[in-house]
């Protein structure tokens, strides 16, 4: 995944090694990112991402929110 380095999407890309980031609103940065992205070296942590964002994890987060519990 190639994403602008802004917001939650950028945080997820970094946290789970899901791809590469480029400077927002910079077409040249996007072009460099596309050209330099090495698919063969791409090793996303998709297993952890899927575990952290499973339907069960979502339900647990919603229930914690309703209970007023802080995230663990």
DOGUDREN-550309 format. One line per 8 residues: for each residue x, y, z of C-alpha. Coordinates in steps of 0.5 Angstrom, whole numbers, plus 500, padded with zeros to 3 digits. Each point is the difference from the previous one (the first is absolute). Layout:
X/Y/Z; ...
***
This chain:
500/500/500; 502/507/498; 497/505/505; 501/508/501; 504/501/507; 494/503/503; 495/497/505; 498/493/503
501/497/493; 507/502/501; 501/498/507; 497/493/498; 505/499/494; 506/502/504; 497/495/506; 499/494/496
505/501/495; 494/500/494; 504/504/495; 504/507/499; 498/507/502; 501/507/495; 499/507/502; 493/502/499
498/505/495; 507/499/496; 499/496/493; 507/499/500; 501/497/506; 494/495/498; 504/499/494; 506/498/503
497/496/505; 497/496/494; 506/499/497; 504/498/506; 495/496/503; 504/493/501; 494/494/499; 506/495/502
502/503/506; 492/501/502; 499/496/507; 493/503/503; 498/498/507; 493/498/497; 499/494/505; 501/505/506
496/505/496; 494/495/499; 500/498/507; 500/507/503; 494/502/495; 496/493/500; 493/501/501; 501/497/508
505/506/501; 495/505/497; 495/497/505; 504/501/506; 502/507/498; 493/502/500; 498/497/506; 506/503/504
498/507/497; 493/499/503; 503/498/506; 504/506/501; 506/495/500; 507/503/498; 503/496/494; 505/495/503
***
